[in-house]
Amino acid sequence: MIYGTIADRNMVRLLKWIRTCPVLAIPGGRTTLQQPVHVDDLVAAILAALDRPAARREYDVRGPEALPLRG
């Protein structure tokens, strides 16, 4: 989940859905974790990877904290 800009469609779409949906099914029995990443941190990770041509071509970029989906 990437967040941090006005054009952020992931988080905005999720929040709109939550506000309009009277019942919200949470996968994983409320134990599922999300680790949203700010767009600036994602850009920094991309630039760091570009500086290392020998680095892997696939990355898992996460935010600093795993957050449960429970309310």
C-alpha positions, -999 to +999 in steps of 0.1 A: +000+000+000+016+032-012+004+065+003+015+102+005+002+121-025-030+138-036-031+113-065-030+084-040-056+060-053-048+031-031-055+046+003-082+070-009-101+042-026-098+020+005-110+048+029-140+056+006-149+019+005-147+017+043-169+048+048-196+036+025-197-001+034-218-009+065-201-043+069-164-048+064-150-083+060-114-084+073-094-113+058-073-134+081-096-131+111-085-096+119-048-107+122-038-097+086-011-070+086-005-042+062+028-023+060+020+009+041+050+027+026+052+065+020+058+075-016+090+094-006+104+062+010+095+042-021+113+067-044+144+066-021+144+028-024+141+029-062+170+054-065+191+033-041+185+002-063+194+021-095+227+031-079+235-006-075+235-023-109+245-057-094+216-056-070+186-078-074+158-067-098+130-075-074+123-058-041+099-059-012+096-023+000+076-019+032+067+009+057+084+010+091+056-007+110+032-036+104-003-025+112-032-049+119-064-045+099-085-048+130-106-018+141 
